[in-house]
Amino acid sequence: MKTHRIIIDTDPGFDDMVSILLAFASPELELLGICAVAGNVPLEDTARNALRVCELAGRTDVPVFMGCAGPLLRDQVFGKYANSGGLGGDLLPEPALRCAEGHAVDHIVKAARDAAARGETITICAHAPLTNVAMACLMGGEEFVRGVERIIIMGGAFEALGNRVPWAEFNVYADPHAAAVVFASKIPVTLFPLDATFQGLLTPERLDRIRAVSGRVGEVMEKLLKIYDRNDVARYGQEGGPLHDPMVPAFLLRPELFETVPAWVGVETANPESAGHTYCDFFGKLGRKPNCDVVRRVDSDGFFALVTERLAAYGPTQRGETQ
Amino acid sequence: MNVQRIIIDCDPGIDDAVSLLLALASPEVEVLGVTTVCGNIPVDATTRNALTICHLAGRDDIPVYSGAVRPILREPIMAEFSGGSGLGNAVLEAPVRKAEVLHAVDYLVKTLVEAGERGEKITLCAHGPLTNLALMIRHSPAVAKGIERIVLMGGAFRAGGNRTRTAEFNMLADPHAAAIVVSAGIPITMLPLDATYQAMATPERVEKIRAVPGKVAQTVADILTFWDRKDLKRYGSLGGPLHDPLVPAYVIRPDLFTIESTFVEVEWRSELCFGQTVADWYGRTDAAHNVDVVLGVNAEGFFDLLTERLASYGN
């Protein structure tokens, strides 16, 4: 079994939660920490929600670090549901767990440098605006670059255009400068744009299958989806909503579910009317060296089979146990 | 005497070197540490130069922290007038120690947050591109509570740019960082080219420094001779503008300067005006004033101060 040492950088968020739960339930992934950043909701809320997810999963051994409270340069923007705390208000109890000492950026830098010193690497799973990751790239230097095998990012949009605004996907829109820093970092990047995540709709049938096996976790998912209605039949062609972030750890678990192409990706930072817009040179018109592996196709059934199988670890009858 | 505690963020650099020597010889300030940044030359070289200058000053006790290796977003640009080592033609004794292990940004965060928690305030003297300070602000906004003021050399208003038509080098070298710093709500005093062009290290002024006995003054006289731009048309005299030393001089002797408070923004969207500092001199916006811009310099007073302090190093 190939294992990966990972850091999840996140702003939970419903699909961040599912992603963290998927990572927890996967023995191939060793979690070195969860780094919270301002994004969907303010930093205090994303940190609190990350702690809630750890408690929900019974994984209070994984440290949660607080990171950057706002984007590098642009005015701060939040997600559509910022006013309800990002994770269903008081659906999950106030966490008793506290954040670890130290800053998320320093933790990311240290984890990568320590790995590099041992001749190892870490993988960064980025589910949020890239402020923490960009800060780590800017502070970490060459030793940091050597210690990071890959940054897997849910972010950007090409053919899918945008979600929070018509021209941009939220994570890149919320901190376009940070995205530009990461794309220029010379660290290998795998990018899951909306084009890819829109191929993995969490339909009512798929939710039912997860709900049936995953106990309290499935129950929370179902309740959250009642609060955050992701249905947009006009846009997605059927009921259900995209489950963006869990594709990131899924890529480490089952890369064969995803088809990628290497390409040069740019991001608009300057023009306020199109800030956060990402563009991809799919046909090599610019002659630039590719800076991203862009996910183009998703085996949607395979992805949901994986999510369902792994989330069953939270169910009443765990694998390997008898009832 | 009310001693101000300062941290110097710099990219030495000839005029940074003079600036460090001025600060280290001034009892009005206590230099807590020196942080270095990619600027005039790469950060490995600015760090080494900072250590070299501390050694020249006999201050190997001042911790030096190496910082950002590159600007936030733009590609690095290097200065034109620093000589191969960044210290002109000076031949200086090699430093006897290395920089601290801690990153400059982590040092700034730790020192300033702890100071803020104790109700104390530290003055930041910034001589280079503002990358370290911007990263510090985004890393931990709580640093603001521990900062008395940022006194920075940078920007150009009526003077126009030096490295491009519109921008001064430190702003141009990292306009995104500069924009973060000036909009952070921290008190700022800015010494733009408009001010530093008033502080020309003319041959006469350099000779007064050369007349001072001691290795430090001789070294400064040598590197200032190298610094001479020989551009009468532009500066109205021989010599080079002594930008950075005005920063500690302002902290030590604010009475030598006149300021005007205004609203300043740094342009980072435009190609033509990349790194330009734009002030609202005539109240065309409703924005609150965020910067005290130094517009007048008592040049004789400044050079007297510098010469006197360099003399204090003795033989």
Interface residues (C-beta under 8 A of the other chain):
Chain A: C68 A69 G70 L72 L73 H103 V105 D106 V109 T131 M135 L138 M139 G141 E142 H177 A180 V181 A184 T269 A270 N271
Chain B: A68 V69 R70 I72 L73 H103 V105 D106 V109 T131 L135 R138 H139 S140 P141 H176 A179 I180 W268 R269 S270
